[in-house]
């Protein structure tokens, strides 16, 4: 290795990153801290409503850092507009 001027690199320290807070976007409200009281608890209907509500929030309203802090619905609408403009 000396003959070819090659040096070994040490292992880099592993850095855990959990969030990307290096942006100037407004902080979204904590929607998980809501009151989920229902009229008739412990019923199949209440469970279905809770699950469907969570799925709708997760798939349509939740902000994603990987798509520019947009909701999936906003991202898809912007993508469709770009496709129409590219086709024109």
Secondary structure, DSSP 8 states (H G I E B T S, - for coil): -TTTT-----------------S-S-----GGG-----SS-S-HHHHHHHHHHHHHIIIII-EEGGGTSEEHHHHHHHHHHHHHHHH-
